[in-house]
Amino acid sequence: SEDVSGEYRPLAPVQIDGVALESVFIGQPSSLEAWEQGRGGSAPVVVSLRTREGVIRVGPESYQVTDQAIRFRGLGGGGVTVSLTGRLDQGALATARRNLGDQTPVIHGALSIGGHSAPVRLTLWGGD
């Protein structure tokens, strides 16, 4: 029911086996709805990872976005499973939207790449 769209970036570096989390993008509610109804468009949730070869964007095999949580699962390079689970803090999100550049953690969770996982704390990215 709430708009949780935006780009979220880690507050501290997150690396798993030489792969770093760059960002998590969550589309607007209309994008999620269009994707779910098969009307196409760009992926509604995308996890961007930096590898030795550059940045790869992983789209969803499955995802769930609610007012309180995000769950994501996709296939990265070489068929490696990438998953993200996190708890969304609506109060922190409201603060981050009011104060662009605020470093308040908005999502607390875990990133898993190929079975190895690491904790993540993400903030809403306000741009350069």
C-alpha positions in Angstrom: 0.0 0.0 0.0 3.0 2.3 0.5 5.4 3.5 -2.3 8.8 2.0 -1.4 10.2 2.6 -4.9 13.8 3.9 -5.3 17.4 2.9 -5.4 18.9 1.6 -2.2 22.6 1.4 -1.6 24.7 -0.2 1.2 25.8 1.9 4.1 29.0 -0.2 4.3 30.6 -2.3 1.6 29.1 -5.8 1.2 31.3 -8.4 -0.5 30.8 -12.1 -1.1 33.6 -14.0 -2.9 34.9 -11.0 -4.7 31.4 -9.7 -5.7 30.2 -6.4 -4.2 26.7 -5.2 -3.8 26.2 -1.9 -5.7 22.5 -1.3 -5.3 18.9 -2.6 -5.1 16.3 -1.0 -7.3 12.6 -1.3 -6.5 10.2 0.1 -9.1 7.0 2.1 -8.5 3.8 0.2 -7.7 2.6 0.5 -11.3 5.8 -1.1 -12.6 5.4 -4.1 -10.1 1.7 -4.4 -11.2 2.5 -4.3 -14.9 5.2 -7.0 -14.5 3.0 -9.2 -12.4 0.1 -8.9 -15.0 2.5 -9.9 -17.8 2.3 -6.5 -19.5 6.1 -6.3 -19.8 8.3 -3.3 -19.0 11.6 -3.4 -17.1 12.2 -5.7 -14.2 10.4 -4.3 -11.1 13.3 -5.3 -8.7 16.9 -5.4 -9.8 20.0 -6.2 -7.7 23.2 -4.7 -9.1 26.5 -6.4 -8.3 30.1 -5.4 -9.1 32.3 -8.2 -10.4 35.8 -8.2 -11.7 34.3 -7.9 -15.2 32.1 -4.9 -14.3 28.6 -4.4 -13.0 25.9 -7.0 -13.6 22.2 -6.4 -13.0 20.2 -9.4 -11.8 16.5 -9.4 -12.5 14.0 -11.5 -10.5 13.0 -15.1 -10.9 10.8 -14.3 -8.0 10.2 -11.4 -5.6 7.9 -10.0 -3.0 7.7 -6.4 -2.0 5.4 -5.4 0.9 5.3 -2.4 3.2 7.5 -4.2 5.7 9.7 -6.5 3.7 11.5 -7.4 0.4 12.4 -10.9 -0.8 14.2 -11.3 -4.1 15.7 -14.3 -5.9 17.4 -14.2 -9.3 20.2 -15.8 -11.3 23.5 -14.0 -11.7 26.3 -14.8 -14.1 27.1 -18.5 -14.5 23.7 -19.4 -13.1 24.6 -18.5 -9.6 21.6 -17.8 -7.3 21.4 -14.3 -5.9 18.9 -13.7 -3.1 18.1 -10.8 -0.9 15.8 -10.7 2.1 15.2 -7.6 4.2 13.0 -5.8 6.6 11.8 -2.4 5.5 11.5 0.4 8.1 8.8 2.8 7.0 9.7 5.4 9.6 13.3 5.4 8.4 12.1 5.5 4.7 10.0 8.6 5.5 13.0 10.3 7.1 15.3 9.5 4.2 12.7 10.8 1.7 12.4 14.1 3.7 16.2 14.5 4.1 17.9 13.6 0.8 21.4 12.3 1.4 20.4 11.0 4.9 22.3 7.9 5.8 19.5 6.3 7.8 19.3 2.5 7.3 16.0 1.7 5.6 16.4 -2.0 4.8 18.1 -4.5 7.2 18.7 -8.0 5.9 20.9 -10.4 4.1 22.4 -10.9 0.7 23.2 -14.4 -0.5 25.3 -15.3 -3.6 25.8 -18.9 -4.4 25.0 -20.0 -0.9 27.3 -17.6 0.9 25.6 -14.7 2.7 26.4 -11.4 4.3 24.3 -8.9 6.3 23.2 -5.7 4.6 22.0 -2.3 5.7 20.7 -0.2 2.9 19.7 3.4 2.7 17.6 5.3 0.1 20.0 6.8 -2.5 19.2 10.4 -3.3 21.5 10.6 -6.3 24.8 12.4 -6.9 
